[in-house]
Amino acid sequence: MVLPLSENIAIKEETEVLDSANLPTKTYKLDFDSGRCAGMIDGLEAMEQAIYKMFHTKRFAHLIYSDNYGFENMIGENEIYVRGDLPRRIREMLLQDERITSVDDFILDFVKDEAFVSLTAVTIYGDVRVLREVIPFVRT
């Protein structure tokens, strides 16, 4: 961009700040079984889908998402490391979305080579209960 050589130019930054509670959340409803869009969703249902997508999107793998979006797998890590680091990773992943205010009731169970996670994501639209999300890893 080239600006003329005039001293009469006044550049004003006018930024309207919106409360995140008033931001629209209307988005496409995704049918993950068929791989198709199945209408539109909003509010709490949109948050449930957003959280599902965060858990099931590989972090750093898709150019459409920022490096803060998605889940970085823990395959190859030992149980002690997973037990210590997984809660932090999940909290950081979820709290990237400004509509999520906290992550509560975090429960972590191990069965063979999988970690099962249950939690409540507190959002500006209500609580989203995540039941038994499976995080694969390999015991060493």
N, C-alpha and C positions, 0 to 999 in steps of 0.2 A: 504494500500500500504506500502510495506516495502522497505526502501532504504538501500543499502549496507553501511557499516561503512567506507567509503572512503572520504577523504577530497578533492578529485579531481572532485567532482560533482558540476557543475555550472548550476543552474536552471535559465533560462532566460524567462522572460515573453514577448512574442512577440505578440502584439495585433494590428491587422489592424483595423483602424477606418474608417468606411464607412459613407459617407454622406447619410442621410436618404432619400434625393431626388433620390438617385440612387438605393435604395433598391427595389427589385421586389415586386409587389403587386399581382401578378397572384395568383388567388385563385379559388376555386370551386364556380360556380354560383348556389345559392340555390333557389329552387322553394319552397317558404314558403307555398303555397297552397297545393302542393302534398307531401311536405316533402322529396323531392328528389333533387339530384344534376342535373343540367341542362347545363353542359358544364363548360367553364372557363371564367373568367373575369379578367380585369386588370385596373389599373389607376383609373380614376374618378368613373367608374361604381363599381369597387371594394370598393372604399371609401363610396359610397352610401349604399352598402350592409353592410359594417362594421358599419356604423352609425345606420342603421336600427336594426342590431343585438344588438348593445349596448343598445338601447332603449327597446328592447323586451327580454332581458336576465335579469333574476332576479339576483341581486347582492348577493353574498355569498351562492348561491344555487348550484353551479356546480363546482366540484373539478377540472375540466379541465381549468377553468379560475382563474386568480388571484383575490384576494379580491378587487382589484381596478377596475375590469371589470363589466359592467352591471349597471342596474338602481335599486336603493333601493326604493321600492314603498313608497307611502305616505298615504296609506289607514289608516284612523283613525285620521288623523291630521286635524286641523281646517284650514279654508281658510287663515287666517292671517299668520299662520306659513308657509303654503304652498307658499303663495305669497312672503314671505321673503326668504325662504330656497331653493325653487325649482330652481331658476336661478343658484345659486351657485352649487347645486348638478349636474345639467346638464352640466355646464361648466367644473367642475372637471371630470365628467365621460368622456366627449368628449376629453378633453386635455390629458388624459392618453395615447392616441394614438399619437405618435410623428409625425405622418403625418398631424395632425390637428394643425394649428398654432394659430387660434383664433376662437372665437364664436361671431358673430356680429348679429345685427338686431333682438335682442331677444324680442319677443312679447308674453305676457302671458294673456290669456282670461279665464274667469270662466263662465261655464254654468252648473247650478245645482251642481252635485257632481263630476264634471270633470274639469280639467284644460287643456286648449288647448295651445300648445306651437308651435310657429313658430320661426325659426332662420336660420342663414346662418353659416355653418361650413366652414371656410377658410382652405383649405388643400394645400399641395404642388403640387397637381394635378389640382387644380381649386376649385371653390366654390361649395358646396353642399347645396342646399336650402331644409330645412326640413319644410314642410307645415303641420300645424295642427296635431301635435302628441298629442295623448290623454293620459293624466295622471290622473287615477282615484284617488279620495280621498273621505272622508266622512266629510261633514260639521258638525261641532259641535259648 
